Structure formats: structure tokens, C-alpha cells
Amino acid sequence: MKKILFTLLLAVAATAANAQWIRVWNAGESTRYAISNAASLPYSSAGSTLTIGGDNYSTSAIDSITIVNPVTITWNGNTATVNIPETAEGVSAQVSGANVVITNTCTTIEHEFILSGNSTAGSFTYYGDYKTKFHLNGLTLTSSKGGAIDIQCGKRIDLILEDGTTNTLSDATTGDQKAAFNCQGHLEVSGGGSLSIAGNCKHALRTNEYLQLKKTTGHITITKSVSDGIHCGEYFQMNGGTLVLSNIAGDGIQVETDATSDESLNGQFIMNGGSIDLTVSAQDSKGIRLDAVTGSSIVPEMHLLDGTVTVNLTSGALGSKAIASDGNLTIGSSGTSPVINVTVAGGVYVDPDTEEEDRATGLKAEKTLTINGGNTTVNATGTKSRGVRTFNLISNGGVLTVTNSGSKSQGIKLDGSNTNPTYYQNNGGTVNCNNWKF
């Protein structure tokens, strides 16, 4: 280990002019430290413990320590500057005004990119075939043609919102872009900064594969979307952070189950922490939507296990659903206490083709709604609105309170029959509702 540390120090000294960080790797995960922390790497006399930035590591648990020389892209009005260090193997750039295209042919090194600056006529497009990290470090980027950020890579993409930074993205009103921020792979978000996205043409944020918000995620705001605010494939997982969505013309968050995916969480919406605040004002839309695949045996599973979810269906959200799963919906667990608040002010949507009526609804599960813990409140105030509609309702713990005050509104509607007790089971939870329909 002493030899490794000595080699590392020599490498740091040799690259200090360009290097910004070191990464300590263990089991595929890494912790980043400023390069200044590598000036001194004290370790025990036996070489069994290493200290970096105040953190102690067992040397036997460290897979590797790498030096990071990131590619930097800086926007300034109608221009952009790209700095590619010599160590960034396989990376090339094309710059036209403030429009930047990066191509990365390397498939052995996880390169890192720092995006910063300000432009009202810029964009960033990335092509690559290997997992990559992108740091947003005070970036304001508005595209005048197409999307603001388009990552054409089907691998894992780390998006780091640098602590203390404010980042804003907006796409053009026309073009063939799928979103203001589009990622063809799976996107994992971390970092305590903020990100605001406006989707002026279609979606605001789209990932072709799964989207994960890690515990360290800061604040993400969708300020506008012509279609869905967030649209992702496979699954959505939120472990922390704050997510605010409003001014959405489509669905707030839509998750599409992938019939061909081998991801173990495919077909799931999982919330383990953080908060979602969502306002739905469009007709025949959904706040949080988890879709099934026609002809597939995969049963969608929505798990609101912890954190806070607030969904407001405004009076204009006719026929919309606040939280909807094409399969099962589970709220809380024996050890968690999520807080779910839903308001349904919307009324009935009439299909212009079939003339069929569709009621605005708070919670909808095509199969089973299970309440295991926490406090869930649904208030249906719109005309003919519904608080809850599900096939089965199982209450194992926590509290579900449903009120309805709109004209001809309903509290809880079970699509099963009350002559069969399996459609409603109370195993120790609390269900407060004065208006049931079977």
C-alpha cells in the first residue's frame, strides 16, 4: 500500500495543473475529494488505514484511487469553450457558436464533464458508449433550436448538481427533440444543487431507461412542459431530494414498463424518501402515472414507502388522476410513515369521440391498494369526482382518510363486490370514509 500511495502522490504532483479531484473506489461506488486533500494521505504504520479528507478507509477495502482530469465546457453568451485534457482519451468536440457536440469513443475510462456558464442560444449534445459523469456547475442554457441537453448514450449516466449551484435548462419551442433534457440511458442524479427545467416543445426531462434520484439530490423543478414533466422507461426511484412540478400539459411523472428489460425493478415506481409537490391542471392527465404493457405478464408496482407526496388536481383537471397505477399501489410499511396529501378539484371529462364520462380521481389502482403505514388524505371537491378507486383495498396499518364534498362525488369506489370480503380487508389500519360505493 505504501508503494501505491507514493505512486499516487507522484501522479497528483505531475497533473496538479489540470486535475481537480481524486476518487476512492469501492464495490463500484466512489467518493470524490478535492485534489488538495491528496497533498497529505496519512495511513497507519501497518498500512491498514488511509485517511482522506477526514474519512478513514481500510486499505484492504479500496479497489482503486483515481485522479480526475475533467473535460470542461463553458458557455458565454453566443460562444462556448471546450477544454479537453490530454488524459481524456477518445474525447473530441465540435463547437458552432454556443452549440457543443462531444463525441467520446473511449469504452474503458469513465470520463467526467463539467458544464457551466450562460447562454440563451446554446445546446449540449453527447455521443458515447460508456458510463459517464456530468457535473452541472452553475449552468444556464437555453436552446434556440432543439433540446438544451441531449445525451445519446445508453449506459449509466451520473448527473451531479454541484452543491450550492443553480442550474437552468430550456429548449426551443420547435424541433424534433424528445425533451429539454434527454438521456438515452439510465440517469442517476445526486448533488445538493438545484436544477430547473422548462420543456417548451415536448417533455421537460426524459430518460429512455430508468431514472433514480439519490439521497443527496437537491432541488429539481419542472416549471413547464408541453407534454410530460418527467417521462422515463423501466422504473423511477426516489431516495431523496425535492421535486416540484407545475404548468404541465401532459402527465406529471410517467413511467413506462419495458417488456424487454432485464432490470429487476422494471415496472415500478419507488419512493423511499424526499418530497414531491405536483400540480395538475390539464384535462385527462395523471399526476404520477405507472403504465402496464399490453400483452405483458409484468404487473406494475407503485411503492410510496416514505417521504411526502402532495398532488393537487385543479378545477381544470377534468377526468384527471392524481396518482394512478395500472397494477398495484402500496403506501407505507410497518417501519415507515409517508405523508400523502391529494386534492381533487377537477370534475368530469367527456371523451369527444365516445362521449363517455371519466371522473377526476385521487388514488387509482387497477389491482390492489394496500395501506401499510403513514397518513394518506384524499379530498374530492370536484363535481362527480372520486377520492379512491381500486379493485381491492387492504388496510394493514396507518391512516387513510377520504372525504368528498363535490356534487355527486364519491369517497371510495371498489370495483369488486362487497359480498366478497376479500375486496376490502382491514387488518389493523384505520380507514375514515363516509361514502363508499361497491
C-alpha positions as CSV (number, residue, x, y, z in Angstrom):
1,M,0.0,0.0,0.0
2,K,2.9,2.4,0.7
3,K,4.1,2.0,-2.8
4,I,0.6,2.7,-4.2
5,L,0.3,5.9,-2.1
6,F,3.8,7.0,-3.2
7,T,2.9,6.5,-6.8
8,L,-0.4,8.3,-6.3
9,L,1.3,11.3,-4.8
10,L,3.8,11.5,-7.7
11,A,0.9,11.3,-10.2
12,V,-1.0,14.1,-8.3
13,A,2.1,16.3,-8.4
14,A,2.6,15.7,-12.1
15,T,-1.0,16.5,-13.0
16,A,-1.9,19.2,-10.4
17,A,-2.3,21.8,-13.1
18,N,-5.3,20.0,-14.6
19,A,-6.6,17.6,-12.0
20,Q,-9.5,18.7,-9.9
21,W,-10.4,15.6,-7.9
22,I,-9.4,12.2,-6.7
23,R,-11.9,9.3,-6.4
24,V,-11.7,6.5,-3.9
25,W,-13.4,3.4,-5.4
26,N,-15.0,0.6,-3.5
27,A,-17.5,-2.0,-4.9
28,G,-18.2,0.0,-8.0
29,E,-19.0,3.2,-6.0
30,S,-16.7,6.2,-5.5
31,T,-16.3,9.1,-3.2
32,R,-14.9,12.4,-4.6
33,Y,-12.3,14.6,-2.9
34,A,-10.8,17.9,-3.9
35,I,-7.2,17.5,-5.2
36,S,-5.9,19.5,-2.2
37,N,-6.9,16.6,0.0
38,A,-4.3,14.4,-1.7
39,A,-1.4,16.7,-0.6
40,S,-1.3,14.6,2.6
41,L,-2.6,11.0,2.8
42,P,-1.7,9.7,6.3
43,Y,-2.0,6.0,6.9
44,S,-1.4,3.7,9.8
45,S,2.1,2.4,10.4
46,A,0.9,-1.1,9.4
47,G,-0.6,0.4,6.2
48,S,-4.1,-0.8,7.1
49,T,-5.9,2.6,7.3
50,L,-5.8,5.5,5.0
51,T,-7.3,9.0,5.8
52,I,-8.5,11.3,3.0
53,G,-10.4,14.5,3.7
54,G,-11.2,13.4,7.2
55,D,-12.6,10.0,6.2
56,N,-10.9,6.8,7.3
57,Y,-10.6,3.8,4.9
58,S,-9.4,0.3,5.4
59,T,-6.8,-0.1,2.7
60,S,-8.0,-3.6,2.0
61,A,-11.4,-2.3,1.1
62,I,-10.1,0.2,-1.5
63,D,-10.4,-1.0,-5.1
64,S,-8.5,1.9,-6.6
65,I,-7.8,5.6,-6.3
66,T,-8.1,7.6,-9.5
67,I,-7.1,11.1,-10.5
68,V,-9.8,13.0,-12.3
69,N,-9.0,15.4,-15.1
70,P,-12.4,16.5,-16.3
71,V,-13.4,17.9,-19.6
72,T,-14.8,21.4,-19.1
73,I,-17.4,23.1,-21.3
74,T,-18.1,26.8,-20.5
75,W,-20.8,28.9,-22.2
76,N,-20.5,32.7,-22.5
77,G,-23.4,34.2,-24.5
78,N,-23.2,33.1,-28.1
79,T,-19.9,31.2,-27.7
80,A,-18.7,28.1,-25.9
81,T,-15.2,27.0,-24.9
82,V,-14.2,23.3,-24.5
83,N,-11.1,22.3,-22.7
84,I,-10.1,18.6,-23.2
85,P,-7.1,17.5,-21.1
86,E,-4.6,15.1,-22.6
87,T,-5.8,12.3,-20.3
88,A,-9.3,12.4,-21.8
89,E,-8.7,9.6,-24.2
90,G,-11.1,9.4,-27.1
91,V,-12.9,12.7,-26.5
92,S,-13.4,15.2,-29.3
93,A,-15.5,18.3,-29.7
94,Q,-17.3,20.3,-32.4
95,V,-18.3,23.8,-31.5
96,S,-20.6,26.0,-33.6
97,G,-21.3,29.2,-31.8
98,A,-22.8,28.1,-28.4
99,N,-23.8,24.7,-29.7
100,V,-21.4,21.9,-28.5
101,V,-21.2,18.3,-29.7
102,I,-19.0,16.0,-27.8
103,T,-18.0,12.5,-29.1
104,N,-16.4,10.0,-26.8
105,T,-15.1,6.8,-28.3
106,C,-13.4,5.5,-25.1
107,T,-15.0,2.5,-23.6
108,T,-12.6,1.8,-20.7
109,I,-12.4,5.0,-18.7
110,E,-15.4,6.8,-17.0
111,H,-14.7,10.4,-18.2
112,E,-16.2,13.3,-16.3
113,F,-17.5,16.6,-17.8
114,I,-18.2,19.9,-16.1
115,L,-20.8,22.2,-17.7
116,S,-21.0,25.8,-16.6
117,G,-21.8,29.3,-17.9
118,N,-24.7,31.1,-19.5
119,S,-26.2,31.1,-23.0
120,T,-29.6,32.0,-24.5
121,A,-28.7,30.3,-27.8
122,G,-26.7,27.2,-26.7
123,S,-27.0,23.4,-26.5
124,F,-25.0,20.4,-25.5
125,T,-25.1,17.0,-27.3
126,Y,-23.1,14.0,-26.2
127,Y,-22.4,10.7,-28.1
128,G,-20.7,7.8,-26.3
129,D,-20.9,4.2,-25.4
130,Y,-19.6,4.1,-21.9
131,K,-20.8,5.2,-18.5
132,T,-20.1,8.9,-17.8
133,K,-20.4,11.6,-15.2
134,F,-21.8,15.1,-15.9
135,H,-21.4,17.9,-13.4
136,L,-23.8,20.9,-13.7
137,N,-21.8,23.8,-12.0
138,G,-23.9,26.9,-12.4
139,L,-25.3,26.3,-15.9
140,T,-28.0,28.4,-17.6
141,L,-28.6,27.0,-21.1
142,T,-31.5,28.0,-23.4
143,S,-31.5,26.4,-26.8
144,S,-32.8,28.3,-29.8
145,K,-33.0,25.1,-31.9
146,G,-33.8,21.7,-30.3
147,G,-33.1,20.4,-26.8
148,A,-30.8,22.0,-24.3
149,I,-29.0,18.8,-23.3
150,D,-29.2,15.6,-25.3
151,I,-27.1,12.6,-24.0
152,Q,-27.0,9.9,-26.7
153,C,-25.5,7.1,-24.5
154,G,-27.4,4.0,-23.5
155,K,-25.2,3.4,-20.4
156,R,-25.4,4.7,-16.8
157,I,-25.2,8.5,-16.7
158,D,-24.4,10.2,-13.4
159,L,-25.8,13.8,-13.2
160,I,-24.2,15.7,-10.3
161,L,-25.8,19.0,-9.3
162,E,-22.8,20.7,-7.7
163,D,-23.5,21.9,-4.1
164,G,-24.6,25.5,-3.9
165,T,-25.2,25.9,-7.6
166,T,-28.3,26.9,-9.6
167,N,-28.8,25.3,-13.0
168,T,-31.5,26.2,-15.5
169,L,-32.3,24.4,-18.8
170,S,-34.9,25.3,-21.5
171,D,-35.4,24.0,-25.0
172,A,-36.7,25.6,-28.2
173,T,-40.4,25.8,-28.9
174,T,-40.0,23.8,-32.1
175,G,-37.8,20.9,-33.3
176,D,-37.6,17.1,-33.2
177,Q,-36.2,16.9,-29.6
178,K,-37.8,14.5,-27.2
179,A,-37.2,16.7,-24.2
180,A,-35.4,19.8,-23.0
181,F,-33.1,17.3,-21.1
182,N,-33.0,14.0,-22.8
183,C,-31.0,10.9,-21.8
184,Q,-31.0,7.7,-23.9
185,G,-29.5,5.6,-21.0
186,H,-30.4,5.5,-17.3
187,L,-29.9,8.6,-15.3
188,E,-28.8,8.8,-11.7
189,V,-29.0,12.2,-10.1
190,S,-27.1,13.4,-7.0
191,G,-25.6,16.6,-5.5
192,G,-27.1,19.3,-3.4
193,G,-27.5,22.0,-6.1
194,S,-30.7,22.9,-7.9
195,L,-32.0,22.2,-11.4
196,S,-34.9,23.9,-13.1
197,I,-36.2,22.6,-16.5
198,A,-38.7,24.1,-18.9
199,G,-40.0,21.8,-21.7
200,N,-41.3,24.2,-24.4
201,C,-41.7,21.6,-27.2
202,K,-42.4,18.2,-25.6
203,H,-41.2,16.7,-22.3
204,A,-39.1,18.6,-19.8
205,L,-37.0,15.6,-18.6
206,R,-36.9,12.3,-20.4
207,T,-34.8,9.1,-19.8
208,N,-35.2,6.2,-22.2
209,E,-34.3,3.9,-19.3
210,Y,-34.7,4.2,-15.5
211,L,-34.4,7.5,-13.5
212,Q,-33.0,7.5,-10.0
213,L,-32.8,10.4,-7.6
214,K,-30.3,9.6,-4.8
215,K,-30.4,10.7,-1.2
216,T,-28.1,13.6,-1.8
217,T,-30.2,15.1,-4.6
218,G,-31.0,18.7,-4.0
219,H,-34.0,20.6,-5.6
220,I,-35.4,19.8,-9.1
221,T,-38.2,22.0,-10.5
222,I,-40.1,21.4,-13.7
223,T,-41.5,24.8,-14.5
224,K,-43.3,24.0,-17.7
225,S,-43.9,21.0,-20.0
226,V,-45.9,20.8,-23.3
227,S,-46.2,17.1,-22.7
228,D,-45.0,15.1,-19.6
229,G,-42.9,16.8,-17.0
230,I,-40.8,13.7,-16.4
231,H,-41.0,10.7,-18.7
232,C,-38.9,7.6,-18.1
233,G,-38.7,4.0,-19.0
234,E,-38.3,0.9,-16.8
235,Y,-38.7,2.4,-13.4
236,F,-38.5,5.6,-11.3
237,Q,-36.8,5.5,-7.9
238,M,-36.6,8.5,-5.5
239,N,-34.4,8.2,-2.4
240,G,-34.2,11.8,-1.5
241,G,-34.4,15.4,-2.8
242,T,-37.2,17.8,-3.6
243,L,-39.2,17.5,-6.8
244,V,-41.7,20.3,-7.8
245,L,-43.7,20.1,-11.0
246,S,-46.3,22.6,-12.3
247,N,-47.6,24.1,-15.6
248,I,-47.7,20.6,-17.1
249,A,-49.8,19.9,-20.2
250,G,-49.4,16.1,-20.1
251,D,-48.7,13.8,-17.2
252,G,-46.5,15.0,-14.3
253,I,-44.4,11.9,-13.9
254,Q,-45.0,9.0,-16.4
255,V,-43.2,5.6,-16.0
256,E,-43.4,3.2,-18.9
257,T,-42.8,-0.5,-18.1
258,D,-40.4,-2.1,-20.7
259,A,-41.5,-5.6,-21.8
260,T,-37.9,-6.4,-22.9
261,S,-35.9,-5.0,-20.0
262,D,-34.0,-7.3,-17.7
263,E,-33.8,-4.7,-14.9
264,S,-35.1,-6.2,-11.6
265,L,-37.1,-3.1,-10.8
266,N,-38.7,-2.8,-14.2
267,G,-42.3,-1.7,-14.0
268,Q,-42.0,0.0,-10.6
269,F,-42.4,3.5,-9.1
270,I,-40.5,3.5,-5.8
271,M,-40.3,6.4,-3.4
272,N,-38.1,5.8,-0.3
273,G,-37.8,9.5,0.7
274,G,-37.7,13.1,-0.3
275,S,-40.7,15.1,-1.4
276,I,-42.9,15.5,-4.5
277,D,-45.1,18.5,-4.9
278,L,-47.2,18.3,-8.1
279,T,-49.9,20.4,-9.6
280,V,-52.1,19.0,-12.4
281,S,-54.2,21.4,-14.4
282,A,-54.6,19.6,-17.7
283,Q,-57.6,17.5,-18.7
284,D,-57.5,13.7,-18.9
285,S,-54.0,13.6,-17.4
286,K,-52.2,12.0,-14.5
287,G,-50.0,13.4,-11.8
288,I,-48.0,10.2,-11.2
289,R,-48.6,7.5,-13.8
290,L,-47.3,4.0,-13.9
291,D,-48.1,2.1,-17.1
292,A,-48.5,-1.6,-17.9
293,V,-47.5,-3.1,-21.2
294,T,-50.3,-4.6,-23.3
295,G,-49.8,-8.4,-23.5
296,S,-47.0,-8.5,-20.9
297,S,-47.2,-10.5,-17.7
298,I,-45.4,-7.8,-15.8
299,V,-47.7,-6.3,-13.1
300,P,-46.7,-2.7,-12.3
301,E,-45.9,-2.0,-8.7
302,M,-46.1,1.5,-7.2
303,H,-44.5,1.8,-3.7
304,L,-44.9,5.1,-1.9
305,L,-42.9,3.9,1.1
306,D,-41.6,7.1,2.7
307,G,-41.3,10.8,2.2
308,T,-44.0,13.3,1.3
309,V,-46.2,13.4,-1.8
310,T,-48.6,16.3,-2.5
311,V,-50.7,16.3,-5.6
312,N,-53.3,19.0,-6.4
313,L,-55.8,18.4,-9.3
314,T,-57.0,21.9,-10.1
315,S,-60.6,22.6,-11.3
316,G,-59.4,22.5,-14.9
317,A,-58.1,18.9,-14.5
318,L,-61.3,17.3,-15.7
319,G,-61.1,13.5,-15.6
320,S,-57.5,13.5,-14.4
321,K,-56.0,11.2,-11.9
322,A,-53.6,12.3,-9.1
323,I,-51.8,9.0,-8.5
324,A,-52.5,6.1,-10.9
325,S,-51.0,2.6,-11.2
326,D,-52.0,0.1,-13.9
327,G,-51.2,-2.6,-11.3
328,N,-50.8,-2.4,-7.5
329,L,-50.3,0.7,-5.3
330,T,-48.7,0.3,-1.8
331,I,-48.4,3.1,0.7
332,G,-46.0,2.9,3.6
333,S,-44.6,-0.1,5.5
334,S,-44.5,-1.3,9.1
335,G,-41.5,0.9,9.7
336,T,-42.2,4.0,7.6
337,S,-44.7,6.9,7.8
338,P,-45.1,8.6,4.4
339,V,-47.4,11.6,4.2
340,I,-49.7,11.6,1.1
341,N,-52.0,14.6,0.5
342,V,-54.2,14.7,-2.5
343,T,-56.8,17.3,-3.5
344,V,-59.3,16.6,-6.4
345,A,-61.0,19.8,-7.6
346,G,-61.4,18.6,-11.2
347,G,-64.7,17.2,-12.4
348,V,-65.8,15.0,-15.3
349,Y,-64.0,14.7,-18.7
350,V,-66.2,13.8,-21.6
351,D,-64.4,11.9,-24.4
352,P,-65.2,13.9,-27.6
353,D,-65.2,10.6,-29.7
354,T,-67.2,8.2,-27.5
355,E,-69.0,10.8,-25.3
356,E,-68.1,8.6,-22.3
357,E,-67.5,10.3,-18.9
358,D,-64.3,9.9,-16.9
359,R,-64.2,11.2,-13.3
360,A,-61.3,13.0,-11.8
361,T,-59.8,10.7,-9.1
362,G,-57.3,11.0,-6.3
363,L,-55.8,7.5,-6.0
364,K,-56.5,4.8,-8.6
365,A,-55.1,1.3,-8.7
366,E,-56.2,-1.2,-11.3
367,K,-55.5,-4.1,-8.9
368,T,-54.9,-3.7,-5.2
369,L,-54.4,-0.6,-3.0
370,T,-52.6,-1.6,0.2
371,I,-52.1,0.8,3.1
372,N,-49.3,-0.3,5.5
373,G,-48.4,2.9,7.3
374,G,-48.3,6.6,7.2
375,N,-51.0,9.2,6.8
376,T,-52.9,9.4,3.5
377,T,-55.5,12.1,2.9
378,V,-57.7,12.5,-0.2
379,N,-60.2,15.3,-0.5
380,A,-62.6,15.2,-3.6
381,T,-64.2,18.5,-4.1
382,G,-65.0,18.5,-7.8
383,T,-68.3,17.6,-9.4
384,K,-68.6,13.8,-9.7
385,S,-65.0,13.5,-8.5
386,R,-63.7,10.4,-6.7
387,G,-61.3,10.1,-3.8
388,V,-60.2,6.5,-4.4
389,R,-60.9,3.9,-7.0
390,T,-59.4,0.4,-6.8
391,F,-60.3,-3.2,-7.3
392,N,-59.2,-4.3,-3.8
393,L,-58.4,-2.3,-0.7
394,I,-56.3,-3.7,2.1
395,S,-55.6,-1.7,5.3
396,N,-52.7,-3.2,7.4
397,G,-51.7,0.0,9.2
398,G,-51.5,3.7,9.0
399,V,-54.4,6.0,8.3
400,L,-56.4,6.6,5.1
401,T,-58.9,9.5,5.3
402,V,-61.1,10.2,2.3
403,T,-63.6,13.0,2.1
404,N,-65.9,14.1,-0.7
405,S,-67.8,17.3,-0.9
406,G,-68.4,17.9,-4.6
407,S,-71.8,17.4,-6.2
408,K,-72.4,13.7,-6.9
409,S,-68.8,12.9,-5.8
410,Q,-67.7,9.6,-4.3
411,G,-65.3,8.8,-1.5
412,I,-64.1,5.2,-2.1
413,K,-65.2,3.0,-5.0
414,L,-64.2,-0.6,-5.0
415,D,-64.6,-2.3,-8.4
416,G,-65.1,-5.7,-6.6
417,S,-68.3,-6.6,-4.8
418,N,-68.9,-6.1,-1.0
419,T,-70.4,-9.6,-1.0
420,N,-66.9,-10.9,-1.2
421,P,-64.9,-9.9,1.9
422,T,-61.5,-10.2,0.0
423,Y,-62.2,-6.9,-1.8
424,Y,-61.9,-5.0,1.4
425,Q,-59.7,-6.2,4.3
426,N,-59.0,-4.3,7.4
427,N,-56.1,-5.9,9.3
428,G,-55.4,-3.2,11.8
429,G,-55.3,0.0,9.9
430,T,-57.7,3.0,10.0
431,V,-59.9,3.9,7.1
432,N,-62.0,7.0,7.5
433,C,-64.6,7.5,4.8
434,N,-68.4,8.1,5.0
435,N,-69.1,7.4,1.3
436,W,-68.4,4.0,-0.2
437,K,-69.6,2.5,-3.5
438,F,-69.2,-1.1,-4.4
